[in-house]
Amino acid sequence: MTESFRRSGEYEYPQGDGQAPSAYRQQHASTPVNPEWPPPPAYAPGYADASGTAPAPAAPPAPAAAPAPAGKKRTAKGPAALLAAVAIAAAAVGGGTAFAFQELTGKDTVASSSTSTNVVPASQRGSVAAIAKAVSPSVVEITATLSNGTSTGSGVIISSGGEVVTNNHVIAGATSIKARTSDGSSYTAQVVGTDSSKDLALVELQGASGLKAAALGDSSGVTVGDQVVAIGSPEGLTGTVTSGIVSALNRDVTVSTDENQGQGQGGDGQWPFQFGGRQFNGDTGSSTTTYKAIQTDASLNPGNSGGALIDSAGNVIGINSAMYSAAASSDSSNAGSVGLGFAIPVNTVKSDLAKLRSGSQS
């Protein structure tokens, strides 16, 4: 598929620097004062005598003034109440619902939405540079140590505490796993759950906190021709960004479910898969599963497996999983993108999260 494989003792590729996340602030207009509102009472808000009834205002010096008619008691609204109302409104509009809830409650939540959000400012929607700057901190390089060498793939951070979604074939058969973020920080990763039937896995970065989670979008709204950006670590080149379009939908991609046919097996480091009745990058074996994939012409190369496929607003719409290689040899050094890549739709990922988090190993 799209992870790169290096035999033990081979040199490492230089690592690229990550990009710092951009900030996006929503502005709210203040509410004008209504000239029809009554003037404030003559006594301090909240003051009451022992009976619990607010005293009547002192009588003015003018003679024989008629008492004011009794009216409905109005609840005073101070600055604290106004600020709370603004905070609630900010959390309920725009693209920040999940993030705002996480910040207000302190919970480690996944930043997901059933609708498109604006991870990048609306004025920069579709800008590859803006998308890369916003999402690169949410994509990690994954290095799996195998019995016969090492292999490199990618992963997508889905919670600030270090949950990372990747392909099952990226970590299958690994004796140890390391992850590196875009700022160069390195973590040991532990497998939480796997689902070989969907080629998905969830790993957790040990001791991680405050990471930037990617916004998981809605792949049901993806259409052919939509602009997309892919971010991953092809051949160990961390944070590599490519762009293209969605070239087709619902492609049947068949992958192996054999636990022994992970990285470095049956294809010298490339994950074998079938498409259109043909086998690519090795033999898939007798135990297989088929999923519906998003097809893209964004360049994918060995090492992109598990990385993010992102829409023009900065939402992750797929997990890159396979690439077609025209090379006659299955050696990853001869492989390259010819504009036929495949990604697992993000809605499949979201529906599988509960199973992965439960620790299921399948």
N, C-alpha and C positions, 0 to 999 in steps of 0.2 A: 504494500500500500504506500503510504507516504511517510514512513519513518526511515531514518538513515541508520546504517549499521556499520560499526567499526570493529575490526578484529583487535584483540588485546595487543597493546604495544604500538598501535598506529598513532600518528600525531593528531593533535586536537586542532580544530579550526579556530581562528580568532573569533572572539565573541563581540557582538555589536552592543552599543550602549542603548539603554532604554530611554524612553521619553517621559517627561514629567506630565502628569494629568492636567488637563485644563480645567478651569473653574467656570461654572455657568450659574449665574445669579438671576433669579427672577425678581422683577420689580413690581411693586404693588402701589397703586395710586391711593392717597389718603382719602377718606370719606368727607365730603364737604358738610359744614354745619347746616342743619335745617332751620331756616328762620322762623318756622312755625312752632318749633319746640317751645314749651313754657320756660320762664326764667327759673333758675335754681331756687330752692326753698331758703328761707331766712335763717334756718338752723343748720348746724353741721350735719352732713350725711351720716346716717347710722346712729345719731344721738337719740336716746329715748329715756323717759323717766322710769321710775320703779315699776309702773304698771305696764310698761312696754309700749306706751303710746307717745309718739313724738309730740312735744309741746307746740301749741299754736304760736305763730310769730308774734312778736311784741306789737301792740297797737301803735299806729303812727300818731303823731301829735295832732293831726287834723281832727276837728270835732265831729262826733256822731258818724264816724265812718262805718259803713255796713260791713259785717264780717264776710270774708271771702267764702264762696260756696265750697262745700267739701268735694274733693275729687278723688280719683283713684290713686292709690299709693304707688309711686314710681321707684323702681329699684335703681340705686345709684350705680353708675358704671365708671370706675376709676381707670387709671392708665394700665394697671395690671390686667384687668378684664379685656381691655382693648388689645393688648399685646397677645393675650391668649387667643383671642378671636382671629387675629392676623396669622398666628402660627398655625392654627387649624386650617385656615383657608389656604395657606401656602402648601400644606401637606396634601390638600385635596385636589389641587389643580396641577396642570402641566405634566411633565414627565418625571417628577420627583416623588411620587407617592411612596414607593417601596423604600427609597433611600431616606425620606423624611421620617417614615415610621421607624426605621432602624435607628436613626439618630435620636429620636424622642424617647424611644423605649429602651435603647441600649441592647436590643436583641440582635443576634447574628443571623440576619435574614438574607435570602436570595433576592437580588434585585431583578425581579422579573415582572413582566406585564403582558396582558392579553392583547394590548394594542401597542402601536408604535410609540416610542418615547424619543425625546430629543436629548441624546447623550451629548451631542455636539450642538452648539448654538444654531438656532434655526437659520441664521444668516449664512452659516457655513455648511449647511446641509449638502452632502454630496462631495465635499472637499476631502480628497484622500488624505491630505496632510492633517486636517482637523480630526478625521476619524482615527488615523494612526496615533496621533498625540493623545486622544481620549481613551483609546482601548488598549494600546500596547502595554500599559501597566497591569492589565488584567490577563495577560497571556504569559505563560511560563515555558521554559525549556525543561523537558524531562529526560533524564539520562538513566537508563535501566542497565544494571549490571547482570550479565547472563553467565552461564557456565562456560561459554566459549567466546566471550568478548563483551562489548558494550553496544548499546543501540540508543539512538536519540529520537525523540518525538516532541510533542508539544501538549499543552493543556490550558484550560480556561478556568480562571478563578471565579467561583460563583458565590463565595461568602468571604467576609473580611477576616474570618478566623482560619482561613486556609483550605477550604474545600475546593478541590480542583477536579473538573471533569475532563476525561481524556478517552482515547480509544482503548478497548480491552486489549487489542493486539500490541499496543505500545508497552504495556506492563506485564503481559502474559509471560510466565516463565522467569521473571526477574527475581534474583536473590536479594537485591537492594535497589532502592530508587532514590534519586536525588532530583531536586527541582531548583531552578534558578529563575528569579524574577528579573524584570527589565532593568531594575536598578543595581543588579549584580548580587543581590542577597541570595544565599544558598540555604536550602532546607533539606532535611531528610523527610521523605514521604512514606506514609504507610497506606496500604490498600484498605479501603473501607468496604467496598462492595464491587462486584463485577457482574456484567450481563453479556455473555458472549453472543446471545441471540440477537442483540442489537449492536454489538461491538462497542459497548460503553463500559467505562470503569470510573469509580470515584475514589480519589486518593486524598489524604489530608496531610498538609505540611505541618510538621511537628514544631510547636513553639511559635507559630505565626500569629500575628494579630495586626489589625489596622490595614490589611491589604485592600486594594481597590477591586471590588467585585464587578464583573461584567454585567450589563443589563441584558437579560434573556428576552428576546422579542417574540414575535408571533409568526411562525413559518407558514401558517395557513394563508397569510396575506401576501406571500411572495408570488411574483408573476415573472414570466419569461421576459427578459430584457432589463430587469431591475439591476441597477449598479450594485456591485458588491466589492468588498475588500477582504483579503485573506492575510492573517498574521500568524506566523509560526517560526520554527527554527529549522529550516531545511539545511541538512548537512552540518548542523551545529551552529549555524549563523543566526544567533538569537535575534528575535524581533524583526525578522524580514517581512516586508510589506509588499504585497502585489495586489493588483486590482483587475476587475473585469466585469462581466455581467452574468446573470443567471441564464444559462443557455437551454435548459430543459428542466422539467419537473417529473417526479415520480418514476425515476429510473430504477429498475430492479437490479440491485447490486447484491451478489451472493458472496458470503465470506465463510471461512472455516470456523467451526465452534470447538475444534479439537484443542484441548488445553496444552497439548504438546507442540502445537503448531503456532507458536507465537513468534516474536522477533527472532530473527536468525535461523528460522526453521523453514524448510521447503521453498526457499526463494532467496537465500543468501542475504537475509536482512530486509527484504521487501515483503510486505504482507500480501499473500496471494488472494485474488478475488476473481469473480466471474461477472461478465457483463455481456449481454446479447448472445449468450450461448458460448462465449469464448473465455478461456482462462488467461489471466494476466499475472505476471510476477510470481509464477510458481503454481504448484498443484494445490488446490483447495482441500483435497482429501475427500473422504466419504461423508463426513459429518459437517453439514453446512446450514446456514440460515440466510434468508433473503430479506432485505429491507428496502423501502422506497427512499431514494436519495435525490438531493438537489444536485443538478449538474451545473458546473461553472467553467468558464474559460479563464478564470483567474489562475495564474501560474501556481501549481502545486508541485513540490519536489520531495524526495525522501527526507523526512524530518518534519513535514507539515502535519502529519497525522496527529489528531487530537487538538489542533489549533482552531482558531475562530474564523468563521465566515460571517461577515458583518454587513448590514445594510447601510444605506446612505445616511441614516440618522444615528448610526453608531450602535445599533442593537445587534447582538449575536443571533443569527438566524439558522446557523448550522455548525456542526463540528466536522471539520475536514477529515476525511477518512481514507480516500483511495484516489489513485491517479492512473491514467492509462499511460503505459510506456510503449513506444514504438520500437524500442531497442530489441534486437533479436536475443541478446543475452539478458539474463535476469540479474546480472551483477549491477548493484546500485550505482557503481561508478559510471555506468553507461546509460543510466536512466535519466530522463528529463521530461519536463512538461511539454505536451503538444496541445494544450488547451482543452483537455478533457479530464476534469477533476470532479470528485463526488463528495458530498457532505451529508451527514445525518441531520435531518431537520431538527431544529431546537425544540419543537413541540414533542418529539419523541423523547428527547432528553428530559424535559420537564415531567412528562408522564412517568418516567422511569426513576426519578430521583428518590421517591419514597422507598422503592425496592433497594436501590443502591445504598441509601443511608441506613437501612435495616441491617446491613452487613451480609446480604445475600451474595453467595459466590456461585454463579451459574455460567 
